[in-house]
Amino acid sequence: MSKDDILNDDDDSTTGDSLLWSRDLEKHSFGEFSFAVVQANEVIEDHSQVESGRDATFIGVYDGHGGPDASRFISDHLFLNLMSEFFFLLFLLIFRFVHVLGC
């Protein structure tokens, strides 16, 4: 999720200050949440990411020392890779369980 994604969404809250913005998140099993961002300058080197679901929320804050490339790459790839690894391990666990039971 990037600032541009947020600012193009109708559910956003902005104060007229381009360096301060916020967003409400989807409902979570433990309640309702939102987040706010205050940027230090117009050039964004840092990136953040919020992925929410019914039972879990993934929050990433990536520091972009010296430029936005590394933090943008992590923001674009880390969550997807963690999820694909999780589902691969879940598949192996189920396969092993079925194999042990002899089904």
Backbone torsions as a table, in degrees:
resi	resn	phi	psi	omega
1	MET	NA	131.5	-179.9
2	SER	-119.9	169.0	178.3
3	LYS	-58.9	-39.8	179.5
4	ASP	-62.3	-39.7	177.2
5	ASP	-61.6	-42.3	-178.6
6	ILE	-66.0	-47.4	-175.2
7	LEU	-68.9	-19.0	177.6
8	ASN	-90.5	-1.9	-178.9
9	ASP	-92.5	137.8	-177.4
10	ASP	-72.3	-17.8	-178.0
11	ASP	-87.3	9.9	-174.5
12	ASP	-81.9	158.3	175.0
13	SER	-121.6	117.8	175.5
14	THR	-125.5	156.7	-177.0
15	THR	-107.8	8.4	-174.4
16	GLY	89.9	-10.5	177.2
17	ASP	-97.4	117.3	-175.6
18	SER	-67.5	-12.2	-180.0
19	LEU	-96.6	-0.6	-180.0
20	LEU	-130.0	123.4	179.9
21	TRP	-154.9	163.7	-177.5
22	SER	-150.4	170.3	178.6
23	ARG	-156.7	140.9	171.7
24	ASP	-81.9	142.5	178.5
25	LEU	-97.9	170.2	177.0
26	GLU	-66.4	160.8	178.1
27	LYS	-62.4	143.8	-178.9
28	HIS	-124.4	156.7	-178.0
29	SER	-62.0	-19.2	179.5
30	PHE	-102.7	8.1	177.8
31	GLY	132.9	-164.5	179.5
32	GLU	-109.6	140.6	-175.9
33	PHE	-132.3	160.3	173.9
34	SER	-145.6	170.9	174.3
35	PHE	-142.0	156.1	178.7
36	ALA	-130.3	149.9	-178.7
37	VAL	-129.7	134.5	171.6
38	VAL	-122.3	118.0	-179.7
39	GLN	-90.9	147.8	179.1
40	ALA	-80.6	-29.3	-178.6
41	ASN	-155.1	173.8	-177.2
42	GLU	-69.7	-34.4	179.3
43	VAL	-80.3	118.1	-176.2
44	ILE	-95.4	108.2	173.8
45	GLU	-93.1	-29.8	-178.1
46	ASP	-89.1	153.8	176.1
47	HIS	-132.5	152.5	175.6
48	SER	-133.9	162.1	-175.6
49	GLN	-149.3	134.8	174.3
50	VAL	-131.5	119.9	176.0
51	GLU	-120.1	118.9	-177.8
52	SER	-121.5	147.6	176.5
53	GLY	-137.3	-172.7	-177.1
54	ARG	-63.2	-39.1	-173.2
55	ASP	-116.6	-1.8	-176.8
56	ALA	-153.4	156.2	175.6
57	THR	-134.6	130.4	176.4
58	PHE	-104.8	124.6	179.1
59	ILE	-123.7	125.4	178.1
60	GLY	-126.6	134.8	174.6
61	VAL	-126.1	118.4	-172.1
62	TYR	-117.9	122.9	-177.1
63	ASP	-86.9	127.2	-176.7
64	GLY	-106.1	66.8	178.5
65	HIS	-58.3	122.9	174.0
66	GLY	78.9	10.5	178.5
67	GLY	145.3	164.7	-174.4
68	PRO	-88.3	-5.9	-170.3
69	ASP	-61.5	-49.5	-177.3
70	ALA	-66.5	-46.0	-178.5
71	SER	-67.1	-34.2	176.6
72	ARG	-66.6	-42.9	179.2
73	PHE	-60.6	-46.6	179.7
74	ILE	-63.0	-43.7	179.7
75	SER	-61.2	-37.8	-179.0
76	ASP	-76.7	-25.0	-169.9
77	HIS	-120.2	-26.8	-171.6
78	LEU	-61.9	-52.6	-176.7
79	PHE	-61.6	-45.0	179.6
80	LEU	-61.1	-40.4	178.4
81	ASN	-69.3	-38.7	176.3
82	LEU	-62.6	-42.0	-179.9
83	MET	-67.9	-41.7	179.8
84	SER	-66.9	-36.9	176.1
85	GLU	-65.3	-41.2	178.8
86	PHE	-60.5	-48.4	-178.3
87	PHE	-68.6	-32.8	175.4
88	PHE	-64.9	-45.3	178.4
89	LEU	-65.6	-36.7	176.4
90	LEU	-63.7	-42.2	177.1
91	PHE	-60.2	-45.7	179.1
92	LEU	-62.5	-40.0	179.1
93	LEU	-63.5	-44.5	178.7
94	ILE	-66.1	-42.4	178.4
95	PHE	-59.4	-45.3	-180.0
96	ARG	-63.8	-41.7	-179.5
97	PHE	-63.2	-45.7	178.7
98	VAL	-64.4	-39.6	179.3
99	HIS	-64.3	-42.1	-179.8
100	VAL	-65.5	-38.8	179.9
101	LEU	-74.2	-16.8	180.0
102	GLY	76.5	24.9	-179.3
103	CYS	-76.2	NA	NA
